[in-house]
Amino acid sequence: MRLLVIGGNRYHGKLLVQALAARGDAVAVLNRNRYPCALPQGCRHLVADRNDREALAAVLQHERFDAVYDNNAYTADQVDLLADILGDGVGQYVFTSSVAVYLKRTSPTPVAERQADGRADPDYPAHVLPYATGKLVAETTVRRRFPDQHTIVRLANVFGGEDFSAKLRYFERRLEDNGRLLLDAGLYPFSPIFVADAARAMAQLSERPQTRGTTLNLAAPTPIAVPDFLGLALGEDRLAGRIVSAAPHHIAACGVQCPVAWGPAMDVTALTDRLDGFAFTPYAAWVRAGLVWERRHATACENQPRHIEQRRLEARCLAGLVHA
């Protein structure tokens, strides 16, 4: 198969490229080359800014692909531009969307694909809202431009090795700095996804015609409580008695922004029905290992000024809760 992956230099996109190349597909990877990465043997590297019509047309206008994996479109305009240039040269358009489109901070029951109604929960994190609404509008454009060829994948929060954003290490640094972790009160279990599972599942989509014309949740099939998840990463004994819960509006008033908008648990029945026999990796096999990878490879992220400032704000918020 002739495949195009947009992005493909980092995280699940990088592992997706590796999975597609390993099965013998002819893979082209398009990005700005901002984060250089050695591609598997036989892959083509197309360098262009996806927001630059002229540059994008120069590398794509004569190309045809059996499937396009669009991992980093965040707006309707980005989808429209790609559709304009590729025209009818796309057999399947796989769009990476997000659990954020449900606009729910949490949910007592797993949400199904039909439940993205565009209405945000009152406590939905304000700093995530532009991203979430952008993805939701982009989904509508995908369906309009690729009516029979689209596969929309609503990806859960991704964790595991190769996480350049160092989300798990960020929680560990907060615990080291402040001795406690501040979490939203009232969170129901959520649905994360292991990065390697995300890549494997997405690779299979271009081999399964039954996934075309669908919107699919992609997450671990068994939700997990946030404290249990963090306990797997940081150690249950280390975390015992150190979680402090507060109302989300109080945390927001302190200026604290959680690096993970946990989101609701996700119903993945539609995906597992179409990827019959797909095996998800147990949490215990990868959560702790993800933190170990971040400690070794993502140290620059934890020392960014915005992360340091967030840890300072959290310490102030925790002190206020103690003295309230």
Secondary structure, 3 states (H helix, E strand, C coil): CEEEEECCCCHHHHHHHHHHHHCCCEEEEEECCCCCCCCCCCCEEEECCCCCHHHHHHHHCCCCECEEEECCCCCHHHHHHHHHHHCCCECCEEEEEEHHHHCCCCCCCCECHHHCCCCCCCCCCCCCHHHHHHHHHHHHHHHHHCCCCEEEEEECEEECCCCCCCHHHHHHHHHHHHCCEEEECCCCCECEEEHHHHHHHHHHHCCCHHHCCEEEEECCCCCECHHHHHHHHHCHHHHCCCEEEECHHHHHHCCCCCCCCCCCCECCHHHHHHCCCCCCCCHHHCHHHHHHHHHHHCHHHHCCHHHHHHHHHHHHHHHHHHHC
